[in-house]
Amino acid sequence: MSRGFKINNNSREYERGERVGWLDEFADRYAKTAVEVARERSQTSIYDQISAIMENPPTHTVESKVKELQDRIGLTEYLQRMASAPGESNIFGKFGPQTQQNMLDFCRNKINEAKGYISVPALLYDLCNTFGQQGLQPGDVDNNKNVEQYLNKLILEQIKLYPAENPSNLGKSDTGNDDANNNADFFKNLMPAQV
């Protein structure tokens, strides 16, 4: 068994002669924790809290909350950028008006054919392959934000027209045909047409 004494930091049972006076005063003055000091600093009276609420009542409408959320996630900035996106007239500025129109028609046709489900890089690849003879180089469209934004806008417009297939209808037979067993006869399409 050791004959030592226990040290208790919270105990002030020291004789006066063991420590100097200024150290006791310092310890007493700074005995409060940082949390207690912060609480005292941030506490305002109930009257001040009520006064602050009454002077500036919260005007939280649905519209203000939606606007605040749009600002916080960056949607407002994105919509402003999209609104300032270039139009058709200057998207392929280095080419003549007829070639520009042909390129735009090509892009619209490809997007319409895919019902909007085509990626911008795939569209740019097809565009370069088709119009390479007219002088369109991959450098003219790759990493060109104006071209990418415009094509992305066209794709999004087309996707709105053709929403994704309802997953609950996948695997079902053609619902527009009255014949419920239209897949029962595998050789039906090989038979001569019946008038």
C-alpha positions as a Markdown table, in Angstrom:
| # | Residue | x | y | z |
|---|---|---|---|---|
| 1 | Met | 0.0 | 0.0 | 0.0 |
| 2 | Ser | 1.4 | 3.3 | -1.0 |
| 3 | Arg | 1.6 | 6.1 | 1.5 |
| 4 | Gly | 1.0 | 9.0 | -0.9 |
| 5 | Phe | -1.7 | 11.6 | -0.8 |
| 6 | Lys | -4.5 | 12.0 | -3.3 |
| 7 | Ile | -4.4 | 15.1 | -5.5 |
| 8 | Asn | -7.8 | 16.6 | -6.0 |
| 9 | Asn | -7.8 | 19.6 | -8.4 |
| 10 | Asn | -11.2 | 20.7 | -7.2 |
| 11 | Ser | -10.2 | 20.8 | -3.6 |
| 12 | Arg | -9.1 | 24.1 | -2.1 |
| 13 | Glu | -7.9 | 22.6 | 1.2 |
| 14 | Tyr | -4.4 | 24.0 | 1.1 |
| 15 | Glu | -2.9 | 25.9 | 3.8 |
| 16 | Arg | -2.3 | 29.5 | 3.0 |
| 17 | Gly | 1.4 | 29.2 | 3.3 |
| 18 | Glu | 1.7 | 26.5 | 0.5 |
| 19 | Arg | 0.9 | 28.9 | -2.3 |
| 20 | Val | 1.4 | 32.5 | -3.0 |
| 21 | Gly | -1.5 | 34.9 | -2.8 |
| 22 | Trp | -1.5 | 36.1 | -6.4 |
| 23 | Leu | -1.8 | 32.5 | -7.6 |
| 24 | Asp | -4.9 | 31.9 | -5.5 |
| 25 | Glu | -6.5 | 35.1 | -6.8 |
| 26 | Phe | -5.7 | 34.2 | -10.4 |
| 27 | Ala | -7.2 | 30.7 | -9.9 |
| 28 | Asp | -10.3 | 32.1 | -8.4 |
| 29 | Arg | -10.8 | 34.7 | -11.1 |
| 30 | Tyr | -10.3 | 32.2 | -14.0 |
| 31 | Ala | -12.1 | 29.3 | -12.4 |
| 32 | Lys | -15.0 | 29.6 | -14.7 |
| 33 | Thr | -14.9 | 27.5 | -17.8 |
| 34 | Ala | -15.0 | 28.8 | -21.3 |
| 35 | Val | -18.5 | 27.5 | -21.7 |
| 36 | Glu | -19.8 | 29.5 | -18.8 |
| 37 | Val | -18.1 | 32.7 | -20.0 |
| 38 | Ala | -19.6 | 32.2 | -23.5 |
| 39 | Arg | -23.1 | 31.7 | -22.0 |
| 40 | Glu | -22.8 | 34.8 | -19.9 |
| 41 | Arg | -21.6 | 36.8 | -22.9 |
| 42 | Ser | -24.4 | 35.6 | -25.2 |
| 43 | Gln | -27.3 | 35.8 | -22.7 |
| 44 | Thr | -29.6 | 38.7 | -23.3 |
| 45 | Ser | -32.5 | 39.5 | -21.1 |
| 46 | Ile | -36.0 | 38.2 | -21.9 |
| 47 | Tyr | -37.1 | 41.8 | -22.5 |
| 48 | Asp | -34.4 | 42.2 | -25.2 |
| 49 | Gln | -35.3 | 38.9 | -26.9 |
| 50 | Ile | -39.0 | 39.8 | -27.0 |
| 51 | Ser | -38.2 | 43.3 | -28.3 |
| 52 | Ala | -36.1 | 41.9 | -31.1 |
| 53 | Ile | -38.9 | 39.6 | -32.2 |
| 54 | Met | -41.5 | 42.3 | -32.1 |
| 55 | Glu | -39.4 | 44.9 | -33.9 |
| 56 | Asn | -38.5 | 42.4 | -36.7 |
| 57 | Pro | -41.3 | 39.9 | -37.0 |
| 58 | Pro | -40.4 | 36.9 | -39.2 |
| 59 | Thr | -41.9 | 37.3 | -42.6 |
| 60 | His | -41.6 | 33.7 | -43.7 |
| 61 | Thr | -43.9 | 33.1 | -46.6 |
| 62 | Val | -43.7 | 30.1 | -48.8 |
| 63 | Glu | -42.4 | 32.3 | -51.6 |
| 64 | Ser | -39.7 | 33.8 | -49.5 |
| 65 | Lys | -38.6 | 30.3 | -48.2 |
| 66 | Val | -38.5 | 29.0 | -51.8 |
| 67 | Lys | -36.5 | 32.0 | -52.9 |
| 68 | Glu | -34.1 | 31.5 | -50.0 |
| 69 | Leu | -33.7 | 27.8 | -50.8 |
| 70 | Gln | -33.1 | 28.6 | -54.5 |
| 71 | Asp | -30.4 | 31.1 | -53.6 |
| 72 | Arg | -28.8 | 28.7 | -51.2 |
| 73 | Ile | -28.5 | 25.8 | -53.6 |
| 74 | Gly | -27.5 | 27.9 | -56.5 |
| 75 | Leu | -30.6 | 27.5 | -58.7 |
| 76 | Thr | -31.1 | 31.2 | -59.1 |
| 77 | Glu | -27.6 | 31.6 | -60.5 |
| 78 | Tyr | -28.0 | 28.6 | -62.7 |
| 79 | Leu | -31.3 | 30.0 | -64.2 |
| 80 | Gln | -29.7 | 33.4 | -64.8 |
| 81 | Arg | -26.8 | 31.7 | -66.7 |
| 82 | Met | -29.2 | 29.6 | -68.7 |
| 83 | Ala | -31.3 | 32.7 | -69.6 |
| 84 | Ser | -28.1 | 34.4 | -70.8 |
| 85 | Ala | -27.1 | 31.4 | -72.8 |
| 86 | Pro | -26.5 | 32.1 | -76.5 |
| 87 | Gly | -29.2 | 31.8 | -79.0 |
| 88 | Glu | -29.2 | 30.0 | -82.3 |
| 89 | Ser | -27.8 | 33.0 | -84.2 |
| 90 | Asn | -24.3 | 32.9 | -82.8 |
| 91 | Ile | -23.7 | 29.4 | -81.5 |
| 92 | Phe | -21.5 | 28.4 | -84.5 |
| 93 | Gly | -20.2 | 31.9 | -85.2 |
| 94 | Lys | -17.4 | 30.9 | -87.5 |
| 95 | Phe | -19.6 | 29.3 | -90.2 |
| 96 | Gly | -22.0 | 30.9 | -92.6 |
| 97 | Pro | -25.7 | 31.2 | -91.9 |
| 98 | Gln | -26.7 | 28.3 | -94.1 |
| 99 | Thr | -24.1 | 25.9 | -92.6 |
| 100 | Gln | -25.1 | 27.1 | -89.1 |
| 101 | Gln | -28.7 | 26.3 | -89.9 |
| 102 | Asn | -27.8 | 22.9 | -91.3 |
| 103 | Met | -25.9 | 22.1 | -88.1 |
| 104 | Leu | -28.7 | 23.3 | -85.9 |
| 105 | Asp | -31.3 | 21.2 | -87.9 |
| 106 | Phe | -29.0 | 18.2 | -87.6 |
| 107 | Cys | -28.8 | 18.6 | -83.8 |
| 108 | Arg | -32.6 | 19.1 | -83.5 |
| 109 | Asn | -33.3 | 16.0 | -85.7 |
| 110 | Lys | -30.8 | 13.8 | -83.7 |
| 111 | Ile | -32.4 | 15.0 | -80.4 |
| 112 | Asn | -35.9 | 14.5 | -81.7 |
| 113 | Glu | -35.0 | 11.0 | -83.1 |
| 114 | Ala | -33.6 | 10.0 | -79.7 |
| 115 | Lys | -36.6 | 11.6 | -77.9 |
| 116 | Gly | -34.1 | 13.7 | -75.9 |
| 117 | Tyr | -32.3 | 10.7 | -74.5 |
| 118 | Ile | -28.9 | 11.5 | -76.1 |
| 119 | Ser | -25.8 | 12.9 | -74.4 |
| 120 | Val | -24.2 | 16.1 | -75.4 |
| 121 | Pro | -20.8 | 14.5 | -76.1 |
| 122 | Ala | -22.4 | 11.9 | -78.4 |
| 123 | Leu | -24.3 | 14.6 | -80.2 |
| 124 | Leu | -21.1 | 16.6 | -80.6 |
| 125 | Tyr | -19.2 | 13.6 | -81.9 |
| 126 | Asp | -22.0 | 12.9 | -84.6 |
| 127 | Leu | -21.9 | 16.6 | -85.5 |
| 128 | Cys | -18.2 | 16.6 | -86.1 |
| 129 | Asn | -18.4 | 13.5 | -88.1 |
| 130 | Thr | -21.2 | 14.8 | -90.3 |
| 131 | Phe | -19.9 | 18.4 | -90.8 |
| 132 | Gly | -16.2 | 17.7 | -90.9 |
| 133 | Gln | -16.1 | 18.2 | -94.6 |
| 134 | Gln | -17.5 | 21.8 | -94.1 |
| 135 | Gly | -14.6 | 22.6 | -91.8 |
| 136 | Leu | -16.1 | 21.8 | -88.4 |
| 137 | Gln | -13.2 | 20.7 | -86.1 |
| 138 | Pro | -13.6 | 19.0 | -82.7 |
| 139 | Gly | -11.9 | 22.0 | -81.2 |
| 140 | Asp | -14.7 | 24.2 | -82.4 |
| 141 | Val | -17.3 | 22.4 | -80.2 |
| 142 | Asp | -15.3 | 20.6 | -77.5 |
| 143 | Asn | -15.3 | 22.5 | -74.2 |
| 144 | Asn | -17.4 | 25.3 | -75.8 |
| 145 | Lys | -19.8 | 26.2 | -73.1 |
| 146 | Asn | -22.1 | 28.1 | -75.5 |
| 147 | Val | -22.6 | 25.0 | -77.7 |
| 148 | Glu | -23.0 | 22.6 | -74.7 |
| 149 | Gln | -25.5 | 24.9 | -72.9 |
| 150 | Tyr | -27.6 | 25.3 | -76.1 |
| 151 | Leu | -27.7 | 21.6 | -76.9 |
| 152 | Asn | -28.4 | 20.7 | -73.3 |
| 153 | Lys | -31.4 | 23.2 | -73.4 |
| 154 | Leu | -32.7 | 21.5 | -76.6 |
| 155 | Ile | -32.3 | 18.0 | -75.0 |
| 156 | Leu | -34.1 | 19.1 | -71.8 |
| 157 | Glu | -37.0 | 20.5 | -73.9 |
| 158 | Gln | -37.3 | 17.3 | -75.8 |
| 159 | Ile | -37.2 | 15.1 | -72.7 |
| 160 | Lys | -40.2 | 17.1 | -71.3 |
| 161 | Leu | -42.2 | 16.0 | -74.4 |
| 162 | Tyr | -41.3 | 12.3 | -73.9 |
| 163 | Pro | -41.3 | 11.4 | -70.2 |
| 164 | Ala | -39.6 | 8.2 | -69.2 |
| 165 | Glu | -41.6 | 4.9 | -69.6 |
| 166 | Asn | -43.7 | 4.0 | -66.7 |
| 167 | Pro | -41.9 | 1.1 | -65.0 |
| 168 | Ser | -45.2 | -0.5 | -64.0 |
| 169 | Asn | -46.0 | -1.1 | -67.8 |
| 170 | Leu | -42.7 | -2.8 | -68.6 |
| 171 | Gly | -43.1 | -6.3 | -69.8 |
| 172 | Lys | -46.8 | -6.0 | -70.6 |
| 173 | Ser | -48.1 | -6.8 | -74.0 |
| 174 | Asp | -49.4 | -4.0 | -76.3 |
| 175 | Thr | -52.3 | -2.5 | -74.4 |
| 176 | Gly | -53.8 | -0.8 | -77.5 |
| 177 | Asn | -54.6 | -4.1 | -79.2 |
| 178 | Asp | -57.9 | -5.8 | -78.2 |
| 179 | Asp | -56.4 | -9.2 | -78.9 |
| 180 | Ala | -55.0 | -10.3 | -75.4 |
| 181 | Asn | -53.2 | -13.3 | -76.9 |
| 182 | Asn | -51.4 | -11.4 | -79.7 |
| 183 | Asn | -48.0 | -13.0 | -78.7 |
| 184 | Ala | -49.5 | -16.5 | -78.4 |
| 185 | Asp | -48.9 | -17.4 | -82.1 |
| 186 | Phe | -45.2 | -16.8 | -82.9 |
| 187 | Phe | -45.7 | -17.5 | -86.7 |
| 188 | Lys | -48.6 | -15.0 | -87.1 |
| 189 | Asn | -46.4 | -12.4 | -88.8 |
| 190 | Leu | -45.2 | -15.0 | -91.3 |
| 191 | Met | -48.6 | -15.8 | -92.6 |
| 192 | Pro | -50.1 | -14.0 | -95.6 |
| 193 | Ala | -52.1 | -10.8 | -94.8 |
| 194 | Gln | -55.8 | -11.4 | -94.4 |
| 195 | Val | -58.1 | -8.9 | -96.0 |
